[in-house]
Amino acid sequence: MNKAIFSKNSSFIKFTTLVLFLLGFTSLEAQDLSTSYSICYEESISKNIIRPKFLANVSWVINDLDNQILLEQGEGVSLYDFVFIKPGNYQLDFIVLPHEENPDECNHSKLPSSISLQVNSNCIEYAQDDCVLSQDLIGGSDISGTVLSVPVVVRSFYNESVEIPSFVNSAGIDAKVTGTLQESQKFLSPGSHIINFNLSGTFLSGTYISFDFKDLNGEVFSYYHLPVIK
């Protein structure tokens, strides 16, 4: 989700190598499909949950479990166009349509016959590309007193205060940095805010570091601190 444009220099190549290492170099062709997911209201099923290749030659049905009604049905990637307006519990059922099999391209066999979907009433969206550190990061020393600030948008279907995830974790070579949300920001009203994490810990000079935030669905969003640590 990082929208930054990077120049093709040696530092970026090293950083890309590090990121691939930290992510376990997961192949884009591999995906373990779960039978349950959580998303926010006013969102649709994303391609990170189900990739388009799994929906080829597949019809789908969305059932509203709370009201016991069929909500929507369709075929293939049109699933991405359906927006879940209200929070609640839903079920997605999949049926493979008749088609000519191609062993090299057939992926629908990996798709579960049904998926349970919880649509949450509270949401938080991070603008992690706009994170700001209160001071430069210096390797080899404790960074206590440094604050990591990130803009967020808080949404609530019932217009209630939302509990904000309280911790941020770091990734990097021998990075031992954590961040704790400032006490006054643990519950926020719907709207735009800038939240602040008090950082502590150490990391190595000459390396890169990233910070990971979790939203209310458990999805991880990362801020990559591009400059090499001094």
Stockholm file with secondary structure:
# STOCKHOLM 1.0

chainA/1-230         MNKAIFSKNSSFIKFTTLVLFLLGFTSLEAQDLSTSYSICYEESISKNIIRPKFLANVSWVINDLDNQILLEQGEGVSLYDFVFIKPGNYQLDFIVLPHEENPDECNHSKLPSSISLQVNSNCIEYAQDDCVLSQDLIGGSDISGTVLSVPVVVRSFYNESVEIPSFVNSAGIDAKVTGTLQESQKFLSPGSHIINFNLSGTFLSGTYISFDFKDLNGEVFSYYHLPVIK
#=GR chainA/1-230 SS CCCCCCCCSHHHHHHHHHHHHHTTTCCTTCCCCCSEEEEETTEECCTTTSCGGGGTTEEEEEEETTTTEEEEEEEGGGGGGCEECSCEEEEEEEEECCCCCCTTTCCGGGSCSEEEEEEESEEEEECGGGCEESSCCCTTSCCTTCEEEEEEEEEETTCCCEECCCEEEEEETTCEEEEEECGGGSEECSEEEEEEEEEEEECCTTCCEEEEEECTTSCEEEEEECSCCC
#=GC SS_cons         CCCCCCCCSHHHHHHHHHHHHHTTTCCTTCCCCCSEEEEETTEECCTTTSCGGGGTTEEEEEEETTTTEEEEEEEGGGGGGCEECSCEEEEEEEEECCCCCCTTTCCGGGSCSEEEEEEESEEEEECGGGCEESSCCCTTSCCTTCEEEEEEEEEETTCCCEECCCEEEEEETTCEEEEEECGGGSEECSEEEEEEEEEEEECCTTCCEEEEEECTTSCEEEEEECSCCC
//
